[in-house]
Amino acid sequence: MNYYYLKPFIIKLVLTTAILWIVLGLIYHVSLMNILIISIMISTLAFLGDIFILPNVRNFWATIGDFGLSFVGIYVLGLWLTEDSTFLTDAALISAIGIAIGEVFYHRYLKDNIFHAKTRSSPQNIRTFTDMQTEFSKELDHPDDKTP
């Protein structure tokens, strides 16, 4: 089994869980089980997006996408998991802003340590010149020319 992406996923899960615990748990008194469910679902979707989309877009657009995913995900999952939804818009907005700020640094980590390391050591990126041929040129001195 390949554990190459396990460390970045755990970092993302801890980041998301910590922010949701601070905002939803400490401020809005959401249960830890609901916070873990929301965190696991959002982290999984956002991580898949980071792995497949982040190498092709800039950090700004990836962070905007994570903000939107976090806001909508926290709001929809909060409606499904909590009884009192009066605070949910504010909680989702504050949480999404916190997650987006953390994602800026997380994306830098991914680009520097995961994607860059993968392209450095990938055998597909090693250039080999197998299309070799000898050089043909006209001789400068002719054998029948006797001039010194």
NULUM-666556 format. One record per atom (N, C-alpha, C): residue in one letter; x, y, z. Coordinates in steps of 0.1 Angstrom, whole numbers, plus 2048, in hexadecimal, padded with zeros to 3 digits. Layout:
N
aXYZ;...
END
This chain:
148
m8087F4800;m800800800;m80980C800;n8058167F8;n80D8237F7;n80882D801;y81183180A;y80D83B814;y812849810;y81584B804;y81A8587FF;y811864803;y804862801;y7FB86D804;y7F586D812;l7F986381A;l7F3862827;l7F686E830;k803872830;k80787D839;k80088A835;p7FF88E828;p7F889A825;p7E9899828;f7E388D827;f7D588C82A;f7D388E839;i7DC888841;i7DA88A850;i7DC898854;i7E689F84D;i7E88AE850;i7DB8B584D;k7D58B3842;k7C98BA83E;k7BD8B6847;l7BC8AA84C;l7B28A6855;l7B48AD862;v7C08AD867;v7C28B4874;v7C08C3873;l7C48C9868;l7C18D7866;l7B28DA866;t7AB8D285E;t79C8D585E;t7958D286B;t7998C7871;t7938C387E;t7968CE889;a7A28D3889;a7A68DD893;a79D8EA891;i79C8EE885;i7958FB882;i7868F8885;l7808ED881;l7728EA884;l7708E8893;w7798E389A;w7788E18A8;w7788EF8AF;i7808F88AB;i7819058B1;i77490D8AE;v76F90D8A1;v76491589E;v75790E8A2;l75590189D;l7488FB8A0;l7478F58AE;g7528F08B3;g7528EA8C1;g7528F48CC;l75C8FD8CC;l75E9078D7;l7549128D6;i7519178CA;i7489238C9;i73A91F8C8;y7379158C0;y7299128BD;y7249048C3;h72D8FE8CB;h7298F28D3;h7248E78CB;v72A8E48C0;v7268D88B8;v72E8CC8BE;s7288C08BE;s72E8B58C4;s73B8B08BC;l7448AA8C3;l7518A68BC;l74E89C8B2;m7448938B3;m7418898A9;m73D89089C;n73489A89D;n7308A1891;n73C8A888B;i7448AE893;i7508B588D;i7598AB886;l75B89F88B;l763895885;l75D891878;i75088F877;i74988A86B;i74B895860;i7488A2864;i74A8AD85A;i7588AE856;s7618AD85F;s7708AE85C;s7748A3852;i771897855;i77588C84C;i76F88D83E;m76389183D;m75D892830;m76289D828;i7648A982E;i76A8B5827;i7788B2824;s7808AD82D;s78E8AA82B;s7908A181F;t78889681F;t78A88C814;t787893806;l77C89A805;l7788A07F8;l7838AB7F5;a7878B37FE;a7908BD7FB;a79E8B87F8;f7A28AD7FE;f7AF8A67FB;f7AF8A17ED;l7A489A7E9;l7A48957DB;l7A58A17D2;g79E8AC7D5;g79F8B87CC;g7AD8BD7CC;d7B48BD7D7;d7C28C27D8;d7CB8B97D0;i7C98AD7D0;i7D28A37C9;i7D08A47BA;f7C48A67B5;f7C18A67A7;f7C18B37A1;i7BD8BE7A8;i7BB8CB7A3;i7C78D47A6;l7CC8D47B2;l7D78DD7B6;l7E38DD7AD;p7E88D27A7;p7F38D379E;p7F18DB791;n7E48DD78E;n7E18E4781;n7DC8F2783;v7D98F678F;v7D5904792;v7DE90B79C;r7DC91879D;r7E491F7A7;r7DE91E7B5;n7E69217BF;n7E29207CD;n7D69287D0;f7D49347CA;f7C993D7CC;f7BC9367C9;w7BB9307BD;w7AF9297B8;w7AC91D7C0;a7B69157C4;a7B49097CC;a7AF90D7DA;t7B39187DF;t7AF91D7EC;t7A09227EB;i79D9297E1;i78F92D7DE;i7869217DD;g78A9177D6;g78290A7D5;g7819037E3;d78B9037EB;d78A8FD7F8;d781905801;f781912800;f77891B807;f76A918804;g7679177F7;g7599147F3;g7559067F7;l75D8FC7F5;l75A8EF7FA;l7588EE809;s7608F5810;s75F8F481F;s7528FB823;f74F90781E;f74390E822;f73790681F;v735901812;v7298F980E;v7298EC816;g7358E5817;g7358D981E;g7318DA82D;i7378E4834;i7338E6842;i7258E9844;y7208F283B;y7128F683C;y7088EA839;v70A8E282F;v7028D782B;v7038CC836;l70F8C8839;l7118BE844;l70C8C3851;g70D8CF854;g7088D5861;g6F98D4861;l6F28D7856;l6E48D6855;l6DF8C7858;w6E78BE853;w6E48B0854;w6E78AB862;l6F28B0868;l6F68AA875;l6F18B1882;t6EE8BE881;t6EB8C588D;t6DC8C888D;e6D78CA899;e6C98CD89B;e6C68DC899;d6CF8E489E;d6CD8F389E;d6D58F8892;s6CF8FE888;s6D690387C;s6D691287C;t6D2919886;t6D2927886;t6E092D885;f6EA92788A;f6F792C88A;f70092787F;l6FA91F876;l70291786D;l70991F862;t70292A85D;t708932853;t715939858;d71493F864;d71F94686A;d72A93C86D;a727930872;a731926876;a738921869;a73091F85F;a73691A852;a73F92484C;l73B93184D;l74393B847;l75093D84F;i75093E85C;i75C93F864;i765933862;s75F927862;s76791B860;s76E91B853;a76691F848;a76C91E83B;a777928839;i776934840;i78193E83F;i78D939846;g78B932852;g79792D859;g79D921851;i79591984B;i79B90E843;i7A2913837;a79C91E830;a7A3923824;a7B192A828;i7B2930834;i7BE935838;i7C992A83A;g7C491F840;g7CD914842;g7D190D835;e7C790D82B;e7CA90781E;e7D590E816;v7D691B818;v7E1922811;v7EF91C815;f7F1919821;f7FE913826;f7FE904822;y7F38FE823;y7F28EF81F;y7F58ED811;h7F08F6808;h7F38F47FA;h8028F77F7;r8089007FE;r8169027FC;r81E8F6800;y81A8F080B;y8208E3810;y81F8D9805;l8138D77FF;l8118CD7F5;l81A8CF7E9;k81A8DC7E4;k8228DF7D8;k8318DD7DB;d8358E17E6;d8448E07E9;d8488D27EC;n8408CA7F4;n8458BD7F9;n83F8B17F2;i8338B27ED;i82D8A67E8;i82E8A77D8;f8288B17D2;f8288B27C3;f8368B37BE;h83E8BC7C4;h84C8BF7BF;h8558B27C1;a8538AC7CC;a85B8A07CF;a8578947C6;k84A8947C2;k8468897B9;k84B88C7AB;t84B8987A7;t85189A799;t860899798;r86789C7A4;r87589A7A4;r87988B7A2;s8728827A9;s8768747A9;s86F86C79F;s866871797;s85E86978E;s867865782;p86785877F;p86F854773;p86A85A766;q85D85E765;q858864759;q85F871756;n864878760;n86A88575E;n87988575B;i87F87975A;i88D878758;i88F879748;r897882744;r898883735;r8A487A731;t8A1873727;t8AC86B721;t8AC86E712;f8B786E70C;f8B98716FE;f8BC8646F7;t8B285D6F3;t8B48506EC;t8B58526DD;d8B285E6D8;d8B28616CA;d8BF8676C6;m8C985E6C5;m8D78626C2;m8DB85F6B4;q8E38676AE;q8E88646A1;q8F686B6A0;t8FE866697;t90B86C695;t90A87868D;e91588068E;e91588D687;e91B88B679;f91589066F;f91A88F662;f91F89D65D;s92B89E659;s9308AA654;s9398A8648;k93B8B2641;k9458B2636;k9538B463B;e95C8AC636;e96A8AD63B;e9708BA636;l9778C063F;l97D8CD63C;l9898CC633;d9918C2636;d99D8C062E;d99B8B4625;h99D8B5618;h99C8AB60F;h9A98A360E;p9A889660D;p9B488D60C;p9BC890600;d9B68945F5;d9BE8975E9;d9C48A55E8;d9C08AD5F2;d9C68BB5F3;d9D38BA5FA;k9DE8BF5F3;k9EC8BD5F8;k9F18CB5FE;t9E98D55FF;t9EE8E2604;t9F08E1613;p9FC8E7617;p9FF8E6626;p9F88F062E;
END
